[in-house]
Amino acid sequence: RIIWALMLVFLSYPVSWFFAFWWVLIIPFETAHPLIKTATEFLEKLISWPRLVGQAIIQGESTFPNPLA
């Protein structure tokens, strides 16, 4: 569980913070074009990745969660 927690802190949090910035910037323009809507949905998966990692830690899963699944 310690390795999972380290991966949460040093991998999934920084990735989600980086993409959250871009998601906040483009979310107001989501209705302007279908491609922007697709991009915001993709970014939202990456932003919520720490939740999946936290669930994996609590449930004791043996595989690292894929944010794109």
C-alpha positions, 0 to 999 in steps of 0.5 A: 500500500505504501508504493500505491500511496507514493504513486498517488502522490508523485504520479497521479496527483501531478498529472491530474493537476496539470490537466485540470488547468487546461480543462478549466481553460477550455470547459467554457467553450465545450459547446462551441465544437464537438472536438472540444467536448471530446477533449474535455471528457478526456481531460476529465478522465485524467483529472479523476485518476487520483480517485481510481488510485485511491480506490485501488489502495483501499481495495488492495488491488494488484494492478495500477488503474488505467485512467483511460479505461 
